[in-house]
Amino acid sequence: MRNPAPAKRKRCAHYAFAKDPNDDFIKLMSGSVSVMLPVNPPSGAVHASKQFDVLHSWSNKELAFSVMPAGSGLPSQWLPEHVNVGTVYAVGRHPSDPGNPLAEIDCVHTASASGVSVKSKVKWLGPVTISTGYDMMFPVAAAPRL
């Protein structure tokens, strides 16, 4: 079967997702840009030659909030984890109060030829205090001029 990828120096993006080992959240681990180069022209085989990384390998997450149950006096914890403390399983929970879920986090990742789409929704299950947070943090590596 012929390789359906184009054989004429076409650029393509590669993304890698992985399950966080500390909880059930999915992390965007890396992204890079490659050029498809013909390897064996009669067969149509190609090789992806990586040109540069698009993302740094840290803090590639759709969202994160540092939260605590409102009025609890507990220290803030990141949902999802940032310091190897699992906080997001079937529902987001504070490690010091795991019996009282804080949030439902629903993320849908779609990867296609036109790029990557991330749709996230957070439903708070009770009163929380958010000390800080961010949405769509993708530390981008400076691309070399081509």
Secondary structure as UniProt FT lines:
FT   STRAND          10..19
FT   TURN            21..22
FT   STRAND          26..40
FT   TURN            41..44
FT   STRAND          45..53
FT   STRAND          61..69
FT   TURN            70..71
FT   STRAND          77..79
FT   TURN            95..96
FT   TURN            98..99
FT   STRAND          103..112
FT   TURN            113..114
FT   STRAND          115..124
FT   STRAND          128..137
//
